[in-house]
Structure formats: structure tokens, C-alpha cells
Amino acid sequence: MTEDPAKPRLMMIHAMRWTGVALVIFGALVITGRIDFPHQAGYVLFFVGLIDALIMPTLLARRWKSPPP
């Protein structure tokens, strides 16, 4: 019996989403000065995290969508 390819794909989508959320939080902490890191890097991390959390899961799901029967 072969494993359904949907399960690892779903795990990848969830991992992408949670990684994005972590980057947004880390970037926000850098921007507010709670973490000593270059201020511009905080903005980059924040926006990359937004893209990872909001846009990339949709793109991955669209790419992996099964063709209609």
C-alpha cells in the first residue's frame, strides 16, 4: 500500500505557515528593539514572514492540487 502524497504536503504547508509566523514575531521583536539585531533586518524578517505565512501556503496548495477527475 502506498502512502497518500497529501499527508506530507499538508505537513509542509503547516510548517511553512508556522515558520512564517515565527519570522513575523521575531521581526516584530527586532523592530521594537527587544532583540538586539539590526533594525533593517527586523523589517526584512517581518515581511518575509508575512509572505511565508500568507502567500506561500496558497501557492503550494495550488501547485499540488490534483487534476479534476
N, C-alpha and C positions, 0 to 999 in steps of 0.2 A: 504494500500500500504506500503510495507516495504522499508526501506531506503537501498540504494546501499552500500555495505560494502567498496567499493572502495574510497569513499569520505573521511571517517575518516582515512583510511590507507594512502591516499595521504597526508593528513594534518600531519600525524605522520612522514612520510618521510621528508616533508619540515621542520618540527620542528627539527628533528634530524640533518638535513643539516645546518640549521641556528644556532643551538646550537653549532655545531662543528666549524662553522666559528667564532662565538663569543669566543669560547675557544682558538682558534688559535690566534686571535687578542689579547686576554688577556694574553696568554702565551708569545707572542712576546713582549708585553709591559713590562712584568716582566723580560724577558731575557735582554732587553735593559736597564733596570734599571729605567724606567719611573714610575713604580709602585713598592712601597716598599713591597716586598714579597720575600720569599726565592728563590734564583736563580734556584735551582734544581727543585722546584715546577713549575717554568715557563716552563722548558723543558718538564716536565710531562704533564702539561696542553696543551702545543703546540702539542705534539704527540697524546694525547688522542683526541684533537680537530680534527687533521687530520684524524684519524680513524673514528670519528663520521661523519665528513663531506664527506669523500670519499668512505669509505668501507661499513659502516653500512646501508646507504640507498639502496645500491645494494643488500646486504644480506636480508634486509626486503622485498624488491620487489620480490626477488627470492622465499622467503618463502611464500609470499602471492599470488604468481602467480596462476591464475586459471588453472585448468587442461584443456587440449585441448578437444574440443567437439567431 
